[in-house]
Amino acid sequence: MVASKTLFITGVSSGFGRALAEEALHAGYRVVGTVRNAQARVEFERLSPGRALGRILDVTHFDAIDAIVSDVETDVGPIDVLINNAGYGHEGVMEESPLADMRRQFDVNVFGAVAMMKAVVPYMRARRRGHIVNITSMGGYITLPGISYYCGSKFALEGISEVAGKELKALGIAVTAVAPGSFRTDWAGRSMVRTPRSIPDYDALFDPIREARIEKSGKQLGDPAKAAQAILKVIDSDSPPAHLLLGSDALALVRQKLADLTAEIDQWEALTRSTDG
């Protein structure tokens, strides 16, 4: 029964996380959501007193995660679904972007998600049931100049999700990587970290991309509430997918990527085969 299910969602203060929490609460789920400060916790819990339960957590504080999950399992109840939503976008030409920016991007988008998975899996494994949903991106399939660190992190999370799904399936735990396209969230706005430009050689390639992304922020085709509803359908499925694209733009771009990749593989097939034996 939906009402008895507990969802643990990271990053519920805004964007997909907030939309997911609101739709899940409306559908009758209990939602434990992570926030960054006490005021955000109060605001989140006001959404549905007694069913919206905030926990203060930065997912890069890896040593704090196990205790938070243990507390939820003890005081709230079994975590039925983990939704790794916390994340952000980094924009910057690879040569111009410091390695520290890459480490931070991976700490949040990859290591934080994996740390959460590692914390909940022992409980789910003992119960032989559970579902992990990792919010990735169409940037885990397709790429654009200027978001190498972001795409790298999402490619990594897609791969980790797929492997974990194969490891956990026989133990009753499903893993779904959900890859949204462009949605009306703060991803390209206030949430994005942008490395300052410094090398003119990239101006012609990258400046129009950055300008277009800023201009389109808030006007994207995707509706976060509809994305949340789609994710809840996956959670409610008896046979959830390993991968799910959200948005017609993601669908078109990923299909084109797969077609291009197939054509390139075919073009170089003879050379590929030449290394055997």
N, C-alpha and C positions, 0 to 999 in steps of 0.2 A: 504493500500500500504506500502511495506517495507520501502521505502525511508522516509516516514513520521513518522516512529516509533522511539522513543527515549528509549535506553537501559541505565540503570544506573548500572554500574558494580563496585563492590568494589575490590580493590587490582589488578590494571591493569599493574603493573610494570614488572611482570614476571609470569611464570607458566601458569596455566589455565586462569587467568585473562587476561594476555597479548594475549594468543591465542584466547580467546573469543572476545576480542576487535578487533583484527586484522581481524578475520573471519567476524564479524558483520559489520565492516566498509567496507570490500570487498563486502558484500552482500547488501550494501546500507543503513544500519541503521545509525542513529546518536548515538554516544556513549559518555556518561558522565562517566568518570572513576576516581576513587579515587587513589591518590598517596600520598607518605609520605613527599615529599619536592618539592621545586620549580624547581629544575633541572629535576626531574622525570616528572613533569608536562609539562615542555617544550618538553622533549623527546617524551612524549605520544602525545601531540598535533601535533607534526611534522608528525605523522602517516597519518593524513588526516586533514589539516587545515580547520577549520570551521565545521567539523563533529566529530572530536575527541576533546572533551572538558574535560580538567582535573580539578579536585578539590582536594585540599590538605585536607586530613582527615585521622586521626587514628580512627578506628571504636570503640576503647575503650574510646575515648573522647565523652562519651554519650551526654553530654550537647551541643555539637557542631553540632550534626546530624540534628536536626530539622531545624536549620537555613540554612544548606547546601541544604537540600531537598527543603525548601521553595524558596531559591535562584534559584535552577534549575527549579522548576515549574514556577517561574515568568519570569526568563531571557532566559531560553532555550525552555521550553514548557512542556506539560504533560509527566510525566514518565510513559511509557507504560509497561515497564518490569524492575523489580529490580532483579539483579543477585547478591546474597550474596556469593561472592567468597573468600573474605579476610579470611585467616585462616592459621594455621601452625600446625606442628606436634610436640608433646612432647614425648620423649622416655626416659623411666626410670622405674626401678622396683618400684612398688607402695610403699613398705616399705622404700625405699631409697629416694623417691622423696618428697621434701618439699611441704607443703600445698600451699605455695605461688606460686609454679609452677602450681598447679592445678587451682588456682584462675585466674592466667594469661591466662591459656589455655581456661578456660570457658569464661573469659571476651572477648577474641577475637572471639572464635569459636561459642559461644552461645549468650552471652549478646550483642555483637556487631551486630550480625545478627538480633536478635530480635528488637534491638533499630532501626535498619534500616527499618524493617518491620513496626514497629509502626509509623515511620515517614511518610512512603509512603501510608499506607493504607487509611488514611482519604481522600486523594486526589483521589485515585482509587475508593474508596467507593462512593464519590460524583459523579464520572463519571459512576459508575456501570460497570467498565471494568478495567482490569489490570492482570498482571501475575507476580508472585514472584517465582523465582528459587533459591533454597538454595543448594549450593554445599556441600554435606555431604561426605560420604566415604563408601566403603564396610566395613570400621571399625565402621560404625553405625549399622552393622548387625553381623559381625564376629569379633572375638577377637584373639589377640596374646599376650603372655607374654611380658611385657615391654612397652605397650602403653595404660595403663589403663586410664590415664587422657584424652588422645586423643580419645579413643573409647567412654569413658563416654560422652565427649562433642558432639561427632557425633551421639551417640544414642539419646542424648537430642534433638539435632536439628532435627533428623528424627521424633521424637515424636511431637515436637512443630509444625513442618511443616504439619504433618498429621492432627493435631487438627485444625490448622489455616485454612487449606484447607476446612475442614467441616464447619467452622464458616463463611467463606467468599464466598463459592460457590454460594449461593443464591444472593449474592451482585455483581455477575459478575466477581469475582476475583479468578483466579486459582492459586494454590500453588503446585509446583513440587519440590520434594527432589531428587537431582541427586547424585547418589553414585558411584564415580569412583573407579576402582581397581587401579592397579599399572601403573602409567604413567611416561613418561620421563619429569618430572618437577624437581624443586629443593626441593621437599618435604622431601626426605630422605637425601638430601645433605646439602647445606649451610643454608637452611631455618629451619632445624630441631633443636630444643633445646634438648640437651642431658644431663641428670643428671649424674654426676660422680658415678662410682661404689664404694661401700663401704662395702658390706656384702658378704663374700666369699660363703655363702650357696647357692647363686643364680648363681654362675659362670657357672655351668654345663648346667643349663637351658637357661640362658639369653645370655651369651657371644656369642654363635654361631649364635643366632638370630640377634644380633647387627652387628656382622661381616658380615653376609650374606646381611643384608640391606645396609650397606655401600658399599659392593662390587658390588651390583646390581644397585646402584644409577646411573641413566643416561642410563641404558641398559634395562629398563623395556619394556614390550611388547606394552604398550599403547602409542598412538600418540596424543599429546595434540590438534593438529589441527583437527584431526578427531573427538575428543571429542567435540570440539567447534562446528563443523559442526552438530553433533548429537543434541547438545543443541539448536542450531538455528532451527532445524527441530521441536523440541518440542515447541519452542516459536511460530512457524508458524502454529502449529496444532490448529484446532478448538476444539479439545477435548484432552488437554494434560493430561498425566498420573500424578497421585499423587506421584509415585515413579518410578525412572528410574535407572537401573544399567548400568554402562559403562565398557566394557572390558570383555573378555571371562574368565579372572581369577575371577573377581567379580561374574560373573554368576555361575561358578562352585562352588566357595566357599560358596556363599549364598544358593545355592540349597542344598549343603551338610549340611549346618547349619540347614536349615528347615527340612531336612530329619531326622537329628539327634534329633532335638527338638520334632518332631512328634513321633519318636520312644520312647523317654524318657517320653513324656506325656502318651503314650499308656501303657508303663511299669508300671507307677504309677497311672493309672486311678482309680483303686479300692480305693486307699488311698485318692485320690483327692475327690472322690464322698462320702467318709465316713464322711465327715464333714457336710453334709446337714442335716437339720431338727433335 
